[in-house]
């Protein structure tokens, strides 16, 4: 029943990434359930190997950015909220890039 209600809810529509960082952030949301290997609803460092490889950012940096309550793991809500902070992510990506 919950899934039925969620699928009927109107959302903001499709999100089109405008930058590589936005694309990576949206990718995290799309892959969240796949990466949540134990199905507990959270992503921890050991489950972020693919995210690290795809983004070029360390698992620690990924958790640092998304884990707003500092419990050492990323909830789906934190991942979704992170998408609203793309400007911050862009600044951090630029400041950590070589050159």
C-alpha positions as CSV (number, residue, x, y, z in Angstrom):
1,X,0.0,0.0,0.0
2,X,2.8,2.4,0.8
3,X,4.4,1.8,-2.5
4,X,1.1,2.4,-4.3
5,X,0.7,5.7,-2.5
6,X,4.3,6.7,-3.3
7,X,4.0,5.9,-6.9
8,X,0.8,8.0,-7.2
9,X,2.3,11.0,-5.5
10,X,3.2,13.8,-7.8
11,X,6.9,14.8,-7.6
12,X,9.0,17.5,-9.0
13,X,9.4,15.6,-12.3
14,X,12.6,14.3,-13.8
15,X,15.8,15.9,-12.7
16,X,18.3,16.7,-15.5
17,X,21.9,17.0,-14.3
18,X,23.7,20.1,-15.5
19,X,27.2,19.3,-14.3
20,X,29.3,16.1,-13.7
21,X,28.9,16.6,-9.9
22,X,25.1,16.7,-10.2
23,X,25.2,13.6,-12.4
24,X,27.3,11.8,-9.7
25,X,24.9,12.9,-7.0
26,X,21.8,11.7,-8.9
27,X,23.7,8.5,-9.6
28,X,24.0,7.9,-5.8
29,X,20.2,8.2,-5.4
30,X,19.6,5.9,-8.3
31,X,22.0,3.3,-7.0
32,X,21.1,3.6,-3.3
33,X,19.1,0.4,-3.0
34,X,21.6,-1.6,-5.1
35,X,24.5,-0.4,-3.0
36,X,22.7,-1.1,0.3
37,X,24.0,-4.6,0.4
38,X,22.4,-5.6,3.7
39,X,19.1,-3.8,3.1
40,X,19.2,-1.8,6.3
41,X,18.4,1.5,4.6
42,X,21.8,3.0,5.1
43,X,25.0,3.2,3.2
44,X,28.3,2.6,5.0
45,X,31.9,2.9,3.8
46,X,32.1,-0.8,2.9
47,X,29.1,-0.4,0.6
48,X,30.5,2.6,-1.2
49,X,33.3,1.0,-3.2
50,X,31.4,1.5,-6.5
51,X,30.6,5.1,-5.6
52,X,34.2,5.8,-4.8
53,X,35.3,4.4,-8.1
54,X,32.6,6.2,-10.1
55,X,33.0,9.6,-8.5
56,X,36.8,9.6,-7.9
57,X,36.1,10.7,-4.3
58,X,37.1,8.6,-1.3
59,X,34.4,6.8,0.7
60,X,35.3,8.9,3.7
61,X,34.6,12.1,1.7
62,X,31.3,10.8,0.4
63,X,30.2,10.0,3.9
64,X,31.4,13.3,5.2
65,X,29.4,15.2,2.7
66,X,26.1,13.3,2.9
67,X,26.1,12.1,6.6
68,X,24.6,15.2,8.2
69,X,23.8,13.6,11.5
70,X,27.3,12.2,11.8
71,X,26.4,8.6,12.6
72,X,28.9,7.2,10.1
73,X,26.3,6.2,7.5
74,X,24.1,7.7,4.8
75,X,20.3,7.3,5.0
76,X,18.2,7.7,1.9
77,X,16.9,10.9,3.3
78,X,20.4,12.2,3.7
79,X,21.3,11.2,0.2
80,X,18.1,13.0,-1.1
81,X,18.9,16.1,1.0
82,X,22.5,16.1,-0.4
83,X,21.0,16.5,-3.9
84,X,19.7,19.9,-2.7
85,X,23.2,20.9,-1.9
86,X,24.7,20.7,-5.3
87,X,26.4,24.1,-5.1
88,X,28.3,23.0,-2.0
89,X,29.3,19.8,-3.7
90,X,30.5,21.7,-6.7
91,X,32.7,23.9,-4.5
92,X,34.1,21.0,-2.6
93,X,34.8,19.1,-5.9
94,X,36.7,22.1,-7.3
95,X,38.7,22.6,-4.2
96,X,39.8,19.0,-4.0
97,X,40.6,18.6,-7.7
98,X,44.3,18.6,-8.6
99,X,45.8,21.6,-10.4
